[in-house]
Amino acid sequence: MDILFLLLFLISPVAMVVFLFKSALLNKYTMRDLSRKKIASYFGILTIVFFVLFGVTTDTTSVKQDQDENAQESAQVHENPEVKGEGTEIESLQQDQQETTDAEGVKVTRVIDGDTIEIEGGARVRYIGIDTPETVAPTSTIQCYGKEASNKNRELVEGKQVKLEKDVSETDRYGRLLRYVYVGDTFLNDYLVRQGFASAFSYPPDVKNQSQFTEAQTEARNNNRGLWGACSGSGLTQPKAITQPTTPQSGNCDQSYPTVCIPPAPPDLDCSDISYRRFKVVAPDPHNFDGDHDGVGCESL
Protein backbone atom coordinates (compact mmCIF):
# COMPACT_ATOMS: atom_id res chain seq x y z
CA MET A 1 0.00 0.00 0.00
CA ASP A 2 2.82 2.41 0.73
CA ILE A 3 4.16 1.86 -2.83
CA LEU A 4 0.77 2.89 -4.32
CA PHE A 5 0.64 6.13 -2.38
CA LEU A 6 4.23 6.87 -3.34
CA LEU A 7 3.35 6.52 -7.02
CA LEU A 8 0.25 8.73 -6.65
CA PHE A 9 2.35 11.31 -4.81
CA LEU A 10 4.86 11.38 -7.68
CA ILE A 11 2.19 11.41 -10.42
CA SER A 12 0.13 14.25 -8.90
CA PRO A 13 2.50 17.16 -9.68
CA VAL A 14 3.09 15.78 -13.20
CA ALA A 15 -0.66 15.60 -13.83
CA MET A 16 -1.06 19.11 -12.47
CA VAL A 17 1.44 20.51 -14.99
CA VAL A 18 -0.20 18.60 -17.86
CA PHE A 19 -3.73 19.79 -17.03
CA LEU A 20 -2.60 23.38 -16.51
CA PHE A 21 -1.66 23.44 -20.18
CA LYS A 22 -4.48 21.12 -21.27
CA SER A 23 -7.28 22.45 -19.09
CA ALA A 24 -9.85 21.78 -21.84
CA LEU A 25 -9.11 18.07 -21.64
CA LEU A 26 -9.74 18.03 -17.86
CA ASN A 27 -12.92 20.10 -18.25
CA LYS A 28 -14.16 17.63 -20.86
CA TYR A 29 -13.89 14.67 -18.47
CA THR A 30 -15.10 16.51 -15.37
CA MET A 31 -17.83 18.39 -17.26
CA ARG A 32 -16.88 21.52 -15.35
CA ASP A 33 -15.26 24.78 -16.32
CA LEU A 34 -12.18 24.85 -14.06
CA SER A 35 -9.73 27.67 -14.06
CA ARG A 36 -6.00 27.06 -13.95
CA LYS A 37 -5.94 28.39 -10.39
CA LYS A 38 -8.47 25.79 -9.21
CA ILE A 39 -6.66 23.01 -11.08
CA ALA A 40 -3.40 23.93 -9.29
CA SER A 41 -5.19 24.02 -5.93
CA TYR A 42 -6.87 20.61 -6.40
CA PHE A 43 -3.70 18.83 -7.50
CA GLY A 44 -1.67 20.54 -4.75
CA ILE A 45 -4.10 19.18 -2.15
CA LEU A 46 -3.96 15.70 -3.72
CA THR A 47 -0.17 15.78 -3.64
CA ILE A 48 -0.16 16.63 0.08
CA VAL A 49 -2.77 13.93 0.87
CA PHE A 50 -0.84 11.24 -1.00
CA PHE A 51 2.38 12.28 0.76
CA VAL A 52 0.74 11.99 4.21
CA LEU A 53 -0.80 8.61 3.35
CA PHE A 54 2.56 7.35 2.13
CA GLY A 55 4.19 8.33 5.43
CA VAL A 56 1.47 6.69 7.55
CA THR A 57 1.53 3.41 5.66
CA THR A 58 5.34 3.30 5.79
CA ASP A 59 5.32 3.57 9.62
CA THR A 60 2.65 0.88 9.89
CA THR A 61 4.67 -1.44 7.69
CA SER A 62 7.81 -0.89 9.81
CA VAL A 63 5.93 -1.71 13.00
CA LYS A 64 4.54 -4.89 11.47
CA GLN A 65 8.03 -5.94 10.33
CA ASP A 66 9.39 -5.42 13.84
CA GLN A 67 6.57 -7.54 15.27
CA ASP A 68 7.27 -10.28 12.76
CA GLU A 69 10.97 -10.27 13.63
CA ASN A 70 10.20 -10.50 17.36
CA ALA A 71 7.83 -13.39 16.71
CA GLN A 72 10.54 -15.20 14.75
CA GLU A 73 13.06 -14.69 17.55
CA SER A 74 10.56 -16.04 20.10
CA ALA A 75 9.97 -19.10 17.92
CA GLN A 76 13.74 -19.69 17.73
CA VAL A 77 14.02 -19.55 21.53
CA HIS A 78 11.38 -22.25 21.90
CA GLU A 79 12.84 -24.40 19.13
CA ASN A 80 16.48 -24.00 20.15
CA PRO A 81 17.29 -24.80 23.81
CA GLU A 82 20.75 -23.26 23.44
CA VAL A 83 19.25 -19.85 22.70
CA LYS A 84 16.85 -20.19 25.61
CA GLY A 85 19.66 -21.13 27.97
CA GLU A 86 21.97 -18.32 26.96
CA GLY A 87 21.12 -16.26 30.05
CA THR A 88 21.83 -19.19 32.36
CA GLU A 89 25.18 -19.77 30.68
CA ILE A 90 26.16 -16.14 31.24
CA GLU A 91 25.13 -16.32 34.89
CA SER A 92 27.27 -19.43 35.44
CA LEU A 93 30.31 -17.98 33.65
CA GLN A 94 31.84 -16.56 36.83
CA GLN A 95 31.52 -19.90 38.60
CA ASP A 96 33.13 -21.68 35.65
CA GLN A 97 35.98 -19.16 35.68
CA GLN A 98 36.52 -19.75 39.41
CA GLU A 99 36.63 -23.51 38.92
CA THR A 100 39.09 -23.10 36.06
CA THR A 101 41.31 -20.92 38.25
CA ASP A 102 41.17 -23.51 41.05
CA ALA A 103 42.24 -26.29 38.67
CA GLU A 104 45.02 -24.31 36.98
CA GLY A 105 46.43 -22.92 40.22
CA VAL A 106 46.84 -19.52 41.82
CA LYS A 107 49.69 -17.71 43.52
CA VAL A 108 49.67 -17.27 47.29
CA THR A 109 50.50 -13.66 48.08
CA ARG A 110 50.24 -13.78 51.87
CA VAL A 111 49.81 -16.27 54.71
CA ILE A 112 47.30 -15.07 57.32
CA ASP A 113 47.78 -17.91 59.81
CA GLY A 114 48.11 -21.68 59.89
CA ASP A 115 44.88 -22.39 58.00
CA THR A 116 44.15 -19.22 56.02
CA ILE A 117 45.94 -17.68 53.04
CA GLU A 118 45.45 -14.80 50.64
CA ILE A 119 45.77 -15.37 46.90
CA GLU A 120 46.39 -13.05 43.96
CA GLY A 121 43.36 -10.86 43.43
CA GLY A 122 42.90 -10.38 47.17
CA ALA A 123 40.61 -13.34 47.93
CA ARG A 124 41.20 -15.22 51.17
CA VAL A 125 41.11 -19.01 51.33
CA ARG A 126 40.22 -21.02 54.44
CA TYR A 127 41.49 -24.61 54.48
CA ILE A 128 38.57 -27.05 54.78
CA GLY A 129 38.35 -29.64 57.56
CA ILE A 130 41.19 -28.48 59.79
CA ASP A 131 41.80 -25.92 62.53
CA THR A 132 45.13 -24.49 63.67
CA PRO A 133 45.91 -22.60 66.90
CA GLU A 134 45.05 -18.91 66.70
CA THR A 135 47.64 -16.18 66.17
CA VAL A 136 45.58 -13.29 64.77
CA ALA A 137 42.07 -13.58 66.28
CA PRO A 138 41.18 -10.20 67.83
CA THR A 139 39.41 -11.86 70.80
CA SER A 140 42.12 -14.40 71.56
CA THR A 141 45.79 -14.36 72.60
CA ILE A 142 48.37 -16.37 70.66
CA GLN A 143 47.63 -20.02 71.34
CA CYS A 144 49.97 -22.91 71.87
CA TYR A 145 51.75 -23.88 68.64
CA GLY A 146 50.01 -21.08 66.73
CA LYS A 147 53.25 -19.44 65.57
CA GLU A 148 54.71 -22.77 64.54
CA ALA A 149 51.61 -23.59 62.48
CA SER A 150 51.66 -20.19 60.78
CA ASN A 151 55.37 -20.42 60.05
CA LYS A 152 55.01 -23.91 58.56
CA ASN A 153 52.12 -22.78 56.38
CA ARG A 154 54.21 -19.81 55.23
CA GLU A 155 57.16 -22.05 54.46
CA LEU A 156 54.97 -24.37 52.39
CA VAL A 157 52.92 -21.93 50.29
CA GLU A 158 53.89 -18.26 50.45
CA GLY A 159 54.82 -16.96 46.99
CA LYS A 160 54.06 -20.34 45.41
CA GLN A 161 51.43 -21.64 43.01
CA VAL A 162 48.79 -23.78 44.69
CA LYS A 163 45.81 -25.69 43.37
CA LEU A 164 42.45 -25.29 45.06
CA GLU A 165 39.68 -27.86 45.27
CA LYS A 166 36.10 -27.05 46.25
CA ASP A 167 33.88 -29.37 48.29
CA VAL A 168 30.25 -28.20 48.65
CA SER A 169 30.33 -24.61 49.91
CA GLU A 170 31.82 -21.75 47.93
CA THR A 171 32.57 -19.45 50.87
CA ASP A 172 32.11 -19.24 54.65
CA ARG A 173 30.15 -16.55 56.45
CA TYR A 174 33.21 -14.27 56.38
CA GLY A 175 33.41 -14.42 52.58
CA ARG A 176 36.53 -16.62 52.53
CA LEU A 177 36.78 -19.29 49.84
CA LEU A 178 36.53 -22.78 51.33
CA ARG A 179 39.05 -25.08 49.64
CA TYR A 180 41.32 -28.09 49.88
CA VAL A 181 44.81 -26.83 49.01
CA TYR A 182 47.60 -28.59 47.13
CA VAL A 183 51.17 -27.44 46.54
CA GLY A 184 52.93 -29.78 44.16
CA ASP A 185 52.00 -33.31 45.28
CA THR A 186 51.40 -32.26 48.89
CA PHE A 187 47.81 -32.17 50.16
CA LEU A 188 48.25 -29.32 52.66
CA ASN A 189 45.09 -29.92 54.70
CA ASP A 190 46.20 -33.51 55.40
CA TYR A 191 49.87 -32.59 55.85
CA LEU A 192 49.24 -29.94 58.51
CA VAL A 193 47.08 -32.34 60.53
CA ARG A 194 49.38 -35.36 60.09
CA GLN A 195 52.46 -33.39 61.19
CA GLY A 196 50.71 -31.94 64.24
CA PHE A 197 50.33 -28.34 63.10
CA ALA A 198 46.53 -28.56 62.98
CA SER A 199 43.67 -30.64 64.31
CA ALA A 200 40.91 -32.25 62.27
CA PHE A 201 37.71 -30.30 62.52
CA SER A 202 34.44 -31.04 60.74
CA TYR A 203 32.70 -28.21 58.88
CA PRO A 204 29.50 -29.70 57.38
CA PRO A 205 28.56 -29.96 54.59
CA ASP A 206 32.21 -29.89 53.44
CA VAL A 207 33.25 -33.28 54.84
CA LYS A 208 34.29 -35.52 51.94
CA ASN A 209 37.87 -35.86 53.30
CA GLN A 210 37.01 -35.76 57.00
CA SER A 211 37.72 -39.44 57.68
CA GLN A 212 41.19 -38.96 56.17
CA PHE A 213 41.84 -35.95 58.42
CA THR A 214 40.61 -37.83 61.50
CA GLU A 215 43.02 -40.69 60.70
CA ALA A 216 45.85 -38.18 60.20
CA GLN A 217 45.10 -36.59 63.58
CA THR A 218 45.15 -39.98 65.31
CA GLU A 219 48.57 -40.67 63.79
CA ALA A 220 49.92 -37.29 64.89
CA ARG A 221 48.53 -37.64 68.42
CA ASN A 222 49.86 -41.19 68.87
CA ASN A 223 53.32 -40.01 67.83
CA ASN A 224 53.21 -36.77 69.86
CA ARG A 225 53.87 -34.68 66.78
CA GLY A 226 53.67 -30.91 66.85
CA LEU A 227 51.03 -29.47 69.14
CA TRP A 228 50.20 -32.93 70.56
CA GLY A 229 53.62 -33.05 72.19
CA ALA A 230 54.40 -29.38 72.72
CA CYS A 231 51.08 -28.34 74.19
CA SER A 232 50.57 -31.19 76.65
CA GLY A 233 53.14 -29.91 79.12
CA SER A 234 55.87 -27.29 79.52
CA GLY A 235 57.81 -26.31 76.45
CA LEU A 236 58.86 -23.40 74.29
CA THR A 237 55.23 -22.53 73.68
CA GLN A 238 52.69 -22.55 76.48
CA PRO A 239 48.98 -23.25 76.13
CA LYS A 240 46.64 -20.36 76.52
CA ALA A 241 45.32 -20.03 80.07
CA ILE A 242 41.67 -21.00 80.10
CA THR A 243 39.12 -19.87 82.63
CA GLN A 244 35.86 -21.78 82.48
CA PRO A 245 32.67 -21.36 84.47
CA THR A 246 31.88 -24.33 86.70
CA THR A 247 28.11 -24.00 86.43
CA PRO A 248 25.88 -23.47 83.42
CA GLN A 249 25.21 -19.84 82.60
CA SER A 250 21.75 -18.46 82.01
CA GLY A 251 20.64 -16.83 78.80
CA ASN A 252 20.76 -17.97 75.20
CA CYS A 253 23.09 -20.92 75.83
CA ASP A 254 23.10 -24.23 73.97
CA GLN A 255 22.61 -27.24 76.27
CA SER A 256 25.25 -29.23 74.40
CA TYR A 257 27.88 -27.14 76.22
CA PRO A 258 26.74 -27.25 79.89
CA THR A 259 29.83 -25.67 81.49
CA VAL A 260 30.06 -22.65 79.18
CA CYS A 261 27.61 -20.31 77.51
CA ILE A 262 27.67 -20.67 73.73
CA PRO A 263 24.68 -19.57 71.63
CA PRO A 264 22.89 -22.21 69.55
CA ALA A 265 23.21 -22.49 65.78
CA PRO A 266 22.70 -20.83 63.41
CA PRO A 267 25.13 -19.32 62.76
CA ASP A 268 27.63 -22.15 62.91
CA LEU A 269 30.67 -21.34 65.06
CA ASP A 270 34.15 -22.82 65.22
CA CYS A 271 36.80 -22.73 67.90
CA SER A 272 38.34 -19.55 66.53
CA ASP A 273 35.04 -17.74 67.15
CA ILE A 274 34.93 -18.43 70.90
CA SER A 275 37.32 -17.96 73.84
CA TYR A 276 36.52 -21.22 75.66
CA ARG A 277 38.86 -24.22 75.48
CA ARG A 278 38.66 -27.82 76.70
CA PHE A 279 35.02 -27.62 77.83
CA LYS A 280 32.48 -30.40 78.23
CA VAL A 281 30.45 -31.35 75.13
CA VAL A 282 27.34 -33.53 74.99
CA ALA A 283 25.24 -34.59 72.01
CA PRO A 284 24.12 -33.33 69.58
CA ASP A 285 27.02 -30.79 69.48
CA PRO A 286 25.48 -28.53 66.73
CA HIS A 287 28.72 -26.53 66.30
CA ASN A 288 30.91 -29.67 66.03
CA PHE A 289 33.33 -28.43 68.67
CA ASP A 290 34.12 -32.05 69.64
CA GLY A 291 35.68 -33.24 66.39
CA ASP A 292 37.08 -36.49 67.83
CA HIS A 293 33.96 -37.23 69.91
CA ASP A 294 35.78 -37.59 73.23
CA GLY A 295 33.42 -35.26 75.09
CA VAL A 296 35.85 -32.31 75.17
CA GLY A 297 35.49 -29.30 72.89
CA CYS A 298 38.25 -27.21 71.29
CA GLU A 299 40.92 -29.20 73.12
CA SER A 300 43.71 -28.81 70.58
CA LEU A 301 43.95 -25.01 70.65
CORTA-V388980 format. One line per field, one symbol per residue. phi: phi as a letter, one per 40 degrees, with the letter a starting at -180 (. if undefined). psi: psi as a letter, one per 40 degrees, with the letter a starting at -180 (. if undefined). burial: # if it has 9 or more other ideal C-beta (glycine too) atoms within 8 Angstrom, else .. A space follows every 10 residues. Layout:
phi->???
psi->???
burial->???
//
This chain:
phi->.ccccccccc cdcccccccc cbcccccccc fbbcccccdc cccccccccc cccccccccc cccccccccc cccccccccb dccccccccc cccccccccc cdcchbccca bcacbbbbbd hgcbbbccgb abdcbbcccb cccdgccccc ccccccbcgb cbbbbcbbcc bcccgccbac bbbgccccdc dccccgcabc acbdccbcbc cccccccccc ccbfcfcccc ccacacbbcc cbbbccbdcc hcbcccbccb bbccccccbb cccbccbfbc bbccfccfcc cbfbgbcfcc b
psi->dddddddddd dddddddded dfddddddde fighiddddd dddddddddd dddddddddd dddddddddd dddddddddh ddddeddddd dedddddddd ddddiihhdi hdadehihih eeiihhhiei hiiieehdei ihiheddddd dddddddhei hiiihicdid iaeeeihhii hhhbehhddd ddddeeeiih hhgiegeded dddddddddd ddefibdddd eeaiadhiih hhhiieiiii aghheegdei hhiiiiihii deeieiifih hiiegdefdg defeehifee .
burial->.#..##.##. .##.##..## ..#..##... ...#....## .###.##..# #.##..##.. #......... .....##... .......... .......##. ##..####.. #.#######. ...####### #####....# ..######## .###.###.# .######.#. #....##### ###....### ########## ###..##.## ..##.##.## #...###### #.....#.## ...#...... ..##.##.## ##.....### ##...##.## ##..###### #....###.# #
//
